[in-house]
């Protein structure tokens, strides 16, 4: 049975054991926000229409001339193509800081750099962190033109965040280093995988790693009410020597440090394409015993130093062009159903998605809060020693 982690559930920022991000004061933010001749302020605009239309928004964004982003790896869900496409279309330079950072690093940057010109303008956050940021009052309400087509339950009613792209937890495997690639969580416990099984990050800070633990729980008799079996699973992996604390990245895969990686299917599928030319045979399987899916959310920093560019970036991501670029990166775009109906979906790219069956189920806010607390209290002990 397919399990989804929607954006409606509340997990506070306390999910993360907040790793302090080294942040330097890079100067104060501009004294005035981008404002139109008739006094409309981009920093408070709740839609392009409210700002005077797309032409006005594009003009204001071009005048700002820059967009500050954070934690956007170019090889994550085709972000490289999205960044290049935006820059080419609008002539606005995107500066990406700490591309390999986690969701909590993004929130740390927002809170630590308030009022500075190097504060992030836009955020790409895991489920728990988007909701936490909204609860902390860090996000600007803004509804993209396609807001009505984003499915209910996958957006904040005020437009503080909205789902954009997602996928399933999968198992990636270097078939040239691993004699028989695992296809299920149960397989990962086998002795032949000693020192080979990795996560993409720490689940108290990383949305993808958090999803990996919850998928392991579902594969081990757990449920949305009980993520503890997932911690127990990784404790067993650690005890039998199969779990490696090295966080998987394309670089660690190429070096053979993480030959088996639990990660989103769109990342593992993208790596498979990338690695072909480098002699790595990267195989991808969505485990039948632990199907778990999640979307990531987009949001705008309430104190964005480039408020018009931040809003234009959201409009680009939720255009047919932007959504199809997610799809080409093997990610399932939030507007996929609406685009299928409108005939704007890239059918060739859609056909390449990993096939997954099952009826979606959704955890409640209380279930996610309890899962967060369980992880915060138990993860370190589960994989220590």
C-alpha positions, -999 to +999 in steps of 0.1 A: +000+000+000+014+034-010+020+058+018+023+096+012+036+123+035+015+154+027+022+190+036-008+192+058+008+174+087+026+195+114+061+188+124+078+215+143+113+227+135+124+209+166+125+178+144+160+189+135+188+189+159+197+223+145+232+222+132+245+257+135+252+271+100+282+294+098+266+326+088+283+359+082+267+393+081+270+403+044+254+437+048+220+451+054+191+445+031+180+473+008+162+501+026+132+500+002+114+471-014+105+469-051+075+491-055+055+500-086+046+536-096+012+532-081+026+521-048+022+483-050+050+466-029+064+433-041+072+424-005+035+423+004+020+411-030+000+380-025-003+372-062+010+385-095-025+400-101-023+419-069+010+434-080-004+446-113+000+414-134+029+393-147+044+421-168+047+443-138+062+414-118+087+406-145+098+442-148+102+446-110+122+413-108+145+423-136+151+456-118+162+436-087+184+416-110+192+387-086+177+358-066+192+343-035+186+305-032+200+279-008+204+241-007+196+235-044+220+209-059+220+210-097+216+172-098+186+172-075+154+167-094+168+186-125+174+218-106+203+226-129+179+229-158+154+249-138+180+274-127+194+277-162+160+281-177+150+309-153+182+328-159+179+325-196+143+335-197+145+365-174+181+375-173+181+373-135+211+357-119+205+330-093+231+326-065+229+292-048+245+290-014+253+257+003+239+236-025+242+204-004+225+218+027+195+204+044+161+219+050+170+230+086+200+248+072+176+269+051+156+278+081+187+286+100+198+310+072+164+328+072+164+334+110+201+342+113+202+366+083+170+386+088+175+421+074+206+411+055+210+413+017+223+377+016+193+362+033+176+335+011+148+348-010+132+314-017+131+280+001+127+244-010+118+225+022+109+190+033+074+186+047+081+191+084+103+221+078+079+240+055+052+237+081+075+247+109+087+278+090+051+288+085+043+283+122+073+305+130+060+333+108+089+331+084+071+328+051+053+353+028+018+344+016+018+343-021-004+324-045+010+315-079-013+317-110-017+279-109-025+278-072-060+265-078-047+235-097-024+223-068-044+195-051-061+202-018-040+191+011-008+199-008-008+237-001-013+261+027-046+279+023-029+312+027-002+303+001+027+303+026+039+270+010+028+246-016+039+212-029+059+212-061+076+179-068+079+145-051+087+109-054+090+075-036+117+062-013+139+039-033+170+017-030+198+026-054+226+001-059+260+000-077+256-033-095+293-034-103+303-033-067+273-053-052+269-088-065+231-089-060+213-056-055+187-055-028+151-047-037+134-046-003+141-033+032+142-070+043+170-076+018+191-048+034+195-069+065+214-096+047+250-101+058+264-096+023+257-058+025+280-051+054+291-015+055+272-006+023+238+008+033+236+046+035+210+074+038+210+107+021+215+127+053+205+127+089+167+121+094+166+148+121+177+174+095+170+159+061+135+152+046+148+124+023+165+106+053+133+111+074+113+095+046+138+066+045+132+059+082+095+060+079+096+037+049+117+013+069+091+015+096+062+006+072+083-023+060+089-035+095+054-037+109+051+000+118+025+025+107+017+062+106+011+059+143+044+042+150+077+051+134+097+033+161+101+001+140+120+023+115+145+033+142+147-003+153+154-013+117+184+011+115+196+001+149+197-035+136+215-024+104+240-006+126+244-036+149+251-061+121+275-037+104+254-030+073+247+007+080+273+032+072+271+068+086+285+082+054+258+104+039+253+094+003+260+119-025+269+114-062+306+118-051+304+090-024+287+067-049+314+073-076+341+066-049+323+034-038+318+047-003+280+043-005+272+015-029+237+012-016+217+044-010+182+048+004+169+079-013+141+094-034+135+076-067+139+107-088+174+112-073+184+076-077+170+074-113+188+106-122+220+092-108+215+061-130+216+084-161+245+104-148+267+075-139+264+056-171+291+076-187+313+071-156+311+033-157+287+029-128+258+006-132+233+022-108+201+001-103+170+015-088+141-003-070+111+010-051+108-015-022+074-032-022+076-037+016+080+000+024+063+023-002+065+059+011+061+091-009+066+127-001+065+161-019+088+190-013+074+225-008+083+259-022+081+290-001+092+327-001+111+342+028+088+369+043+119+392+045+133+383+010+158+409-001+146+404-037+108+400-032+098+404-069+123+379-081+113+355-054+077+356-066+087+354-103+107+322-094+076+306-080+056+315-111+083+299-132+084+267-112+046+263-114+044+271-152+041+242-176+078+247-185+089+244-149+067+215-141+079+195-171+115+202-161+108+185-128+093+156-148+124+153-169+143+149-136+121+119-128+102+139-101+064+139-101+052+175-104+023+187-082+004+199-112+008+166-131-030+157-131-040+192-141-014+192-169-026+159-182-061+173-185-048+204-202-026+185-226+006+203-215+023+174-198+055+159-213+042+124-219+076+111-230+091+121-196+061+108-177+065+074-193+100+071-179+089+074-142+094+044-120+062+024-119+045+022-086+011+009-077-011+013-046-037+035-030-023+066-013-028+071+025-020+101+045-008+106+081-025+131+103-009+161+120-008+142+153+008+112+137+036+133+122+041+152+154+046+120+173+069+107+146+090+138+149+093+134+186+102+098+184+130+105+159+144+135+178+146+114+210+158+081+195+178+085+163+212+092+178+209+062+201+198+039+173+229+045+152+255+053+178+284+031+188 
